[in-house]
Amino acid sequence: MSKIERIELEYTINTIPKILYYRLSNPSGLEEWFATKVVFENGIYTFKWSNSEQKAILLEKKTDSFVRYKWLDSDDNTFFQFSITMQELTGEVALQIIDFVEPEEKENSIEMWNEQIEGLKHTLGV
C-alpha cells in the first residue's frame, strides 16, 4: 500500500469570509462548485457527481474560519479541510485546502482542486 501524502494548496479569493464559508460548509453552497448534488442526512454528507458518490462526516468547524470533513471510506487519519484566512498585509482572503492523496495521484489531485476552485470563483463572480 502506498504512503498517503498531505497536500496544502492556497488560493486568493476576492470575497468576504462569510460568503466563502457558506460555500464550504452548507450543502447548497457546496453544490454550487464542489459536487453536482450534496445531501445532508443523519449527520452524513453525501456528495454526488455524474459517475460517483462519496459520503463524509463533518469532523470540526469554526464559523467563517474552517471546515474539516472525513470521507467515510477512508480508514486512516486523513481528512480534507477548507481554511479561510485574511492576509494581514493586503487584506485579501485566502482559501487553504488540506487534502491527503496517494503519491501517484498527487498531480491529478492538484489539477482537480485547481479546476474546482476555478468553479468556486466563477460562482462567486470573481
C-alpha positions as CSV (number, residue, x, y, z in Angstrom):
1,M,0.0,0.0,0.0
2,S,1.3,3.5,-0.9
3,K,2.0,6.1,1.7
4,I,-0.5,8.9,1.8
5,E,0.8,12.4,1.2
6,R,-0.6,15.6,2.7
7,I,-1.0,18.4,0.2
8,E,-1.7,22.0,1.1
9,L,-3.0,24.4,-1.6
10,E,-3.7,28.1,-1.2
11,Y,-5.9,30.3,-3.4
12,T,-6.7,34.0,-3.2
13,I,-10.5,34.5,-3.4
14,N,-11.9,38.0,-3.8
15,T,-14.8,37.8,-1.4
16,I,-15.6,38.1,2.3
17,P,-15.1,35.2,4.7
18,K,-18.8,34.9,5.5
19,I,-19.8,34.3,1.8
20,L,-16.9,31.9,1.3
21,Y,-17.7,29.9,4.4
22,Y,-21.3,29.3,3.3
23,R,-19.9,27.8,0.0
24,L,-17.6,25.5,2.0
25,S,-20.0,24.4,4.8
26,N,-23.5,24.3,3.5
27,P,-24.9,21.6,1.2
28,S,-26.4,24.1,-1.2
29,G,-23.2,26.1,-1.2
30,L,-21.1,23.0,-1.9
31,E,-23.5,22.2,-4.8
32,E,-22.6,25.5,-6.5
33,W,-19.0,24.3,-7.1
34,F,-17.8,21.1,-5.4
35,A,-20.4,18.4,-6.3
36,T,-23.4,18.0,-8.5
37,K,-25.6,17.2,-5.5
38,V,-24.9,17.3,-1.8
39,V,-27.4,15.8,0.7
40,F,-27.0,16.1,4.5
41,E,-28.9,13.4,6.4
42,N,-28.4,11.9,9.8
43,G,-25.0,13.6,10.2
44,I,-23.7,12.4,6.9
45,Y,-22.9,14.4,3.8
46,T,-23.4,12.6,0.6
47,F,-21.5,14.1,-2.3
48,K,-22.7,13.1,-5.8
49,W,-21.0,13.6,-9.1
50,S,-22.1,12.3,-12.5
51,N,-20.3,8.9,-12.1
52,S,-19.7,8.6,-8.4
53,E,-20.8,9.3,-4.9
54,Q,-18.9,9.7,-1.6
55,K,-20.0,10.1,1.9
56,A,-18.3,12.2,4.6
57,I,-18.8,13.4,8.1
58,L,-18.1,16.8,9.5
59,L,-15.2,16.5,11.9
60,E,-14.8,20.1,13.0
61,K,-15.8,23.6,12.0
62,K,-15.4,27.2,13.1
63,T,-17.7,29.7,11.6
64,D,-16.1,31.9,8.9
65,S,-12.8,30.2,9.6
66,F,-12.6,26.5,8.6
67,V,-14.4,23.2,7.9
68,R,-12.9,19.7,8.2
69,Y,-14.5,16.7,6.6
70,K,-13.6,13.0,6.6
71,W,-14.5,10.6,3.9
72,L,-16.3,7.5,5.4
73,D,-14.5,5.1,3.1
74,S,-11.1,6.2,4.4
75,D,-9.9,4.1,7.4
76,D,-7.0,6.2,8.4
77,N,-6.4,9.6,10.0
78,T,-6.9,11.6,6.8
79,F,-9.4,14.4,6.2
80,F,-9.9,17.3,3.8
81,Q,-10.2,20.8,5.2
82,F,-11.0,24.3,3.9
83,S,-9.5,27.2,5.9
84,I,-10.2,30.8,5.4
85,T,-7.6,33.4,6.4
86,M,-7.2,37.1,5.9
87,Q,-3.8,38.3,4.6
88,E,-2.5,40.9,7.0
89,L,-0.6,43.0,4.6
90,T,-3.1,43.0,1.7
91,G,-6.4,42.3,3.3
92,E,-7.1,39.6,0.7
93,V,-9.0,36.5,1.6
94,A,-7.1,33.2,1.2
95,L,-8.6,29.8,1.0
96,Q,-6.3,27.0,2.1
97,I,-7.1,23.4,1.2
98,I,-5.6,20.4,3.0
99,D,-6.1,17.0,1.5
100,F,-4.4,13.6,1.6
101,V,-3.6,11.7,-1.6
102,E,-1.7,8.7,-2.9
103,P,1.7,9.9,-4.3
104,E,0.8,8.7,-7.8
105,E,-2.4,10.8,-7.6
106,K,-0.8,14.0,-6.4
107,E,-0.7,15.8,-9.8
108,N,-4.2,14.8,-10.7
109,S,-5.5,15.9,-7.3
110,I,-3.8,19.3,-7.5
111,E,-5.3,19.7,-11.0
112,M,-8.7,18.7,-9.8
113,W,-8.6,21.2,-6.9
114,N,-7.4,23.9,-9.3
115,E,-10.4,23.2,-11.5
116,Q,-12.8,23.1,-8.5
117,I,-11.5,26.5,-7.3
118,E,-12.0,28.0,-10.7
119,G,-15.6,26.8,-10.5
120,L,-15.9,28.3,-7.0
121,K,-14.5,31.7,-8.2
122,H,-17.0,31.6,-11.1
123,T,-19.9,31.1,-8.8
124,L,-18.7,34.0,-6.7
125,G,-18.3,36.2,-9.8
126,V,-14.6,36.8,-9.2
